[in-house]
Amino acid sequence: MELIPYLISRFIQLVILVVIIQAVLTFFIPPYHPVRQFFDRIVEPMLKPIRRLIPPVGMFDFSPIILIVILQIINMFIRNIF
């Protein structure tokens, strides 16, 4: 019974890691690079709804931070339920 919450928690941690990698890559790799496109295809569907609610402010895009906070809250909620 503890396997399912563990797997969900690990998956959420993996998604958080991918979001962080994608955010860091935006500073160093151009948008057309295959590595960046790979991470963008994974992360962008999760960031688009957040960007509709909170658009980037100037050069700052807070949507990855908000997504990480949301994922952490979901992770804590799942841990508390099980």
C-alpha positions as CSV (number, residue, x, y, z in Angstrom):
1,M,0.0,0.0,0.0
2,E,2.9,2.3,0.6
3,L,4.4,1.7,-2.9
4,I,1.8,3.9,-4.7
5,P,2.5,7.0,-2.7
6,Y,6.2,6.4,-2.9
7,L,6.1,6.1,-6.7
8,I,3.9,9.2,-7.0
9,S,6.3,11.1,-4.8
10,R,9.3,10.1,-6.9
11,F,7.5,11.0,-10.1
12,I,6.7,14.5,-8.7
13,Q,10.3,14.9,-7.7
14,L,11.4,13.9,-11.2
15,V,9.0,16.4,-12.7
16,I,10.4,19.1,-10.4
17,L,13.9,18.2,-11.5
18,V,12.9,18.5,-15.2
19,V,11.3,21.9,-14.5
20,I,14.5,23.1,-12.9
21,I,16.6,21.8,-15.8
22,Q,14.4,23.4,-18.3
23,A,14.5,26.8,-16.5
24,V,18.3,26.7,-16.3
25,L,18.6,25.7,-19.9
26,T,16.7,28.8,-21.0
27,F,19.6,30.9,-19.9
28,F,22.3,28.9,-21.7
29,I,20.9,27.2,-24.8
30,P,19.0,28.8,-27.7
31,P,15.4,27.8,-28.1
32,Y,16.0,25.8,-31.3
33,H,18.6,23.5,-29.7
34,P,17.3,19.8,-29.7
35,V,18.0,19.4,-25.9
36,R,16.1,22.5,-25.0
37,Q,13.2,21.5,-27.3
38,F,13.0,18.1,-25.6
39,F,12.7,19.7,-22.2
40,D,10.3,22.4,-23.4
41,R,8.0,19.7,-24.9
42,I,7.8,18.1,-21.4
43,V,7.4,21.2,-19.3
44,E,5.5,23.7,-21.5
45,P,2.1,22.0,-21.2
46,M,2.3,22.4,-17.4
47,L,3.5,26.0,-17.6
48,K,1.0,27.4,-20.1
49,P,-2.0,27.4,-17.7
50,I,0.1,29.1,-15.1
51,R,1.3,31.7,-17.6
52,R,-2.3,32.5,-18.5
53,L,-3.0,33.4,-14.9
54,I,0.3,35.0,-14.1
55,P,2.0,36.4,-17.2
56,P,5.8,37.0,-17.2
57,V,6.8,40.3,-15.6
58,G,9.3,42.0,-17.9
59,M,12.1,39.5,-18.3
60,F,11.1,37.4,-15.3
61,D,8.9,34.4,-15.7
62,F,7.7,33.1,-12.3
63,S,5.7,30.2,-13.7
64,P,8.4,27.5,-13.1
65,I,8.6,28.6,-9.4
66,I,4.8,28.5,-9.1
67,L,4.7,25.1,-10.7
68,I,7.4,23.7,-8.4
69,V,5.4,25.1,-5.3
70,I,2.2,23.5,-6.6
71,L,3.9,20.2,-7.2
72,Q,5.4,20.3,-3.7
73,I,2.0,21.0,-2.2
74,I,0.6,18.1,-4.1
75,N,3.4,15.9,-2.9
76,M,2.9,16.9,0.7
77,F,-0.9,16.3,0.4
78,I,-0.3,12.8,-1.0
79,R,2.1,11.9,1.7
80,N,-0.3,13.1,4.4
81,I,-3.2,11.1,2.9
82,F,-1.3,7.9,2.8
